[in-house]
């Protein structure tokens, strides 16, 4: 039975899904706004919010945990800790926003912008 399983599978096995979410997290940190499908954005949102919460903590252990989550990309982790996290010191969650764009032309998948607030 599938009780309390909130994450969608996104038509991928576990390793591919984890890789997809890590890559999308890195892109969101770099560009601060990405265009993707709605199910991917909804899957990414909780993962990304946990990263920002780690960055708000700001200690060495949090930095190492973020490095582990972001495939050892030091430049992305530096931007997350030094530029993005200080913006949200007074905010208790809700760091991202999903803006609907309408269906994609080729396959009618619902497209959205996932952006930092």
N, C-alpha and C positions, 0 to 999 in steps of 0.2 A: 504494500500500500504506500501511497505517496503523501502521507500526512505531513504537514509542516515543512514541505520542501518548496521554498519560495523562489529559488533561482530557476530561471528557464535554462533549457539545454542549448538553445540557439543552433540546433542541428549540428553539433560538434561533440567530439569526445572531450573528456575532462582536460587533457593536456592542451588541446587546441583552443578550448574555451579560455583557459587560464592565460595562454599566450596572447590571445585576442584582447582580453581585458587589460593585461599589462601594457600592451602596445598602445591601446586606446588611452590609457591613463597617461602614458608618456606624451602622447600627442596633445592631450588636453592641457597638460602642464606647459608644454612648449608654446602652443598657439592660443590657449585660454578659451577656445571655442572650436568645436568640431561638428561636422555634419555627418549624421549616421542614421540608421534606422531606429525606430522607436523601441523595439525589444532590446537592441544592443545598448541604447542609452539607459533604459531602465535597469539593465543588468549592471552597467558600469557605475551608476550613481552611488550605491552603497559602498562599493569598493573604494571609490575615489574619496568619498567623505571620510572614510577611515584613515586614508593617507593624510588628509589635511589635519585631522585630529592628532595624528602622530606628529606632524610637523609643528603643530601648535605647542606640543610638549617640549620639543626642541632639544632634548638631551641626546647624548651619544647613542644610547640604546635605541631610541626612536629613529635616529638617523640610519643606524645599521639595519633596522627592520624595514625602513623605507627603501634602502638600497636593495635589500633582498626582494622586495615586492616589485621593484622597477628594473630588474635585470642588471644590477650593478652600474647603472648609468649615473655617474657622479654629477654631471652638469645639470641633469634634470632634478636630481635630489637637492642640489644647491639652490636652484631656482625655487623649488617647492618650499624649502626651509627659510630662505633669505628674502624672497619677494612675495610669495603667495600667502604663506601662513601669517605674517604680521598683519595683513589686511583683515583677518578674521578673528583677531584676539577677543573682541567684544561679542562675537557671534557664537551662539550655541548650536550650530548645525545649520543645515539648509544652505550649503555653500554653492550648489549648482542649480541651474534652471534648465528646463526642457521647453523649447519653443517649437511648436509644430509648424511644418512647412507645407504639408500636403503630400499627396502620393507621388512616388517616383514614376517617371514616364514609362520606363521599360517594363516593370513588373508590378506597378501600383503598390509598392511597399511604402508604408507611412514614413516619411522622412522628417527628421527633427534636427535642430541645433541643440547641442549640449554645451552650455557655457557657464563660466564662473560668474557668480552674482557680484 
